[in-house]
């Protein structure tokens, strides 16, 4: 009986520590992003002119891109968003990077990310975007080659920064899987 109580006590302690760890990492990530957009937010609130170069710099960072679009839209200034990043592919990339940053996933934005291809599911009029990414940390991922990530589905009437229902990576490498296999798995197993 005492052994069982100790086991429950330690299990609860581990869960509480994990929850605290995740919350603190997520809070630090939110604070870091806020510092990057704080001046823009101040300018939007003051209705000051915004330099397109500053917006371009922020949109080039996939970890800030989706938030930037939503923020400009909230101020009814979505027309200021840089046109070269106003595509479904760039939105899909931003959503994947935001997912990867979450502490229970990669825990940070990847160091490199590139689109592999758009995969259209046979018999359905929906597309997924597949990406390959690399990261130097954490250690377990540094040892891997390019890893596949998936974002979608997108329909013919989807807009660039619509939030996709399925954003996922099984951390499979390009050598061990294919974009088509990853899309099929994500489509059949995530949010079904």
VENQUI-V745044 format. One record per residue. RES is the residue in three letters. PHI is phi in radians with two decimals (none if undefined). OMEGA is omega in whole degrees, 0 to 359 (* if undefined). D_CENTER is the distance of its C-alpha to the mean C-alpha in whole Angstrom. Layout:
<<RES	PHI	OMEGA	D_CENTER> <RES	PHI	OMEGA	D_CENTER>>
//
This chain:
<<UNK	none	179	45> <UNK	-1.12	178	44> <UNK	-1.07	179	42> <UNK	-1.14	179	40> <UNK	-1.10	177	40> <UNK	-1.11	178	39> <UNK	-1.07	178	36> <UNK	-1.10	180	35> <UNK	-1.05	180	35> <UNK	-1.20	178	33> <UNK	-1.12	178	30> <UNK	-1.09	179	30> <UNK	-1.07	179	30> <UNK	-1.13	179	27> <UNK	-1.14	178	25> <UNK	-1.13	178	25> <UNK	-1.09	180	25> <UNK	-1.07	179	21> <UNK	-1.10	178	20> <UNK	-1.10	180	22> <UNK	-1.05	181	20> <UNK	-1.11	180	16> <UNK	-1.08	182	17> <UNK	-1.19	178	19> <UNK	-1.14	180	15> <UNK	-1.16	178	13> <UNK	-1.11	178	16> <UNK	-1.09	178	16> <UNK	-1.10	179	13> <UNK	-1.09	179	13> <UNK	-1.14	179	17> <UNK	-1.10	179	15> <UNK	-1.16	180	13> <UNK	-1.05	179	16> <UNK	-1.07	181	19> <UNK	-1.29	183	17> <UNK	-1.98	185	17> <UNK	-1.00	182	20> <UNK	-1.15	178	23> <UNK	-1.09	179	21> <UNK	-1.08	177	21> <UNK	-1.07	180	25> <UNK	-1.15	178	26> <UNK	-1.12	179	25> <UNK	-1.12	180	27> <UNK	-1.54	182	30> <UNK	0.96	178	29> <UNK	-1.55	176	30> <UNK	-1.13	183	29> <UNK	-2.06	181	26> <UNK	-1.25	181	26> <UNK	-1.09	178	24> <UNK	-1.16	177	24> <UNK	-1.15	179	22> <UNK	-1.16	178	19> <UNK	-1.10	179	19> <UNK	-1.03	180	18> <UNK	-1.21	181	15> <UNK	-1.19	179	14> <UNK	-1.19	179	14> <UNK	-1.54	183	11> <UNK	-1.06	180	8> <UNK	-1.32	179	7> <UNK	-1.84	191	10> <UNK	-1.01	182	10> <UNK	-1.14	178	9> <UNK	-1.11	178	11> <UNK	-1.08	180	13> <UNK	-1.08	180	14> <UNK	-1.12	180	14> <UNK	-1.16	178	17> <UNK	-1.08	178	19> <UNK	-1.12	179	19> <UNK	-1.10	178	20> <UNK	-1.69	181	23> <UNK	0.98	179	24> <UNK	-2.22	181	23> <UNK	-1.06	178	20> <UNK	-1.19	177	23> <UNK	-1.43	182	22> <UNK	-1.12	182	19> <UNK	-1.01	184	19> <UNK	-1.01	183	20> <UNK	-1.18	177	19> <UNK	-1.90	180	15> <UNK	-1.69	179	16> <UNK	-2.28	178	16> <UNK	-1.09	180	14> <UNK	-1.01	181	13> <UNK	-1.22	175	11> <UNK	-1.15	179	10> <UNK	-1.07	178	8> <UNK	-1.07	179	7> <UNK	-1.06	179	5> <UNK	-1.15	178	4> <UNK	-1.13	180	3> <UNK	-1.09	178	3> <UNK	-1.06	178	2> <UNK	-1.15	181	3> <UNK	-1.11	181	5> <UNK	-1.20	184	6> <UNK	-1.06	186	8> <UNK	-1.00	179	12> <UNK	-1.51	179	12> <UNK	-1.90	178	10> <UNK	-1.31	178	10> <UNK	1.49	179	11> <UNK	-2.95	174	10> <UNK	-1.24	177	8> <UNK	-1.14	179	10> <UNK	-1.29	178	13> <UNK	-2.44	175	13> <UNK	-2.60	180	11> <UNK	-2.51	175	13> <UNK	-1.22	174	14> <UNK	-1.66	180	16> <UNK	-2.95	172	17> <UNK	-1.61	181	17> <UNK	-1.94	177	19> <UNK	-1.72	179	21> <UNK	-1.25	180	22> <UNK	-1.14	177	26> <UNK	1.41	179	28> <UNK	-2.32	181	25> <UNK	-1.64	178	24> <UNK	-2.30	182	20> <UNK	-2.08	170	18> <UNK	-2.14	174	14> <UNK	-1.83	178	13> <UNK	-1.97	182	13> <UNK	-2.29	170	11> <UNK	-2.02	181	13> <UNK	-2.51	177	12> <UNK	-2.34	177	14> <UNK	-2.62	179	14> <UNK	-1.54	176	17> <UNK	-2.63	358	17> <UNK	-1.16	186	17> <UNK	-0.97	184	20> <UNK	-1.10	181	19> <UNK	-1.54	179	17> <UNK	-1.05	182	19> <UNK	-1.34	183	21> <UNK	-1.57	174	19> <UNK	-1.42	177	19> <UNK	-0.95	182	17> <UNK	-1.95	182	14> <UNK	-1.64	173	13> <UNK	-2.28	187	10> <UNK	-2.25	177	10> <UNK	-2.44	179	9> <UNK	2.84	354	12> <UNK	-1.42	176	15> <UNK	-2.11	181	16> <UNK	-1.91	181	19> <UNK	-1.10	179	22> <UNK	-1.76	178	22> <UNK	-1.20	176	18> <UNK	-1.79	187	17> <UNK	-0.93	184	14> <UNK	-1.99	169	12> <UNK	-1.10	181	13> <UNK	-1.39	180	10> <UNK	-1.27	180	10> <UNK	-1.27	185	12> <UNK	-2.20	175	11> <UNK	-2.30	188	8> <UNK	-2.85	169	9> <UNK	-2.50	174	10> <UNK	-1.56	182	14> <UNK	1.08	174	14> <UNK	-1.46	180	17> <UNK	-1.47	176	18> <UNK	-1.03	181	19> <UNK	-1.22	185	23> <UNK	-1.77	182	22> <UNK	-2.67	177	21> <UNK	-2.42	177	20> <UNK	-0.98	181	18> <UNK	-1.09	179	20> <UNK	-1.12	181	20> <UNK	-1.18	177	17> <UNK	-1.09	180	16> <UNK	-1.03	180	19> <UNK	-1.12	181	18> <UNK	-1.07	181	15> <UNK	-1.06	183	17> <UNK	-1.52	189	20> <UNK	-2.13	182	18> <UNK	-1.81	178	15> <UNK	0.95	179	16> <UNK	-1.64	*	20>>
//
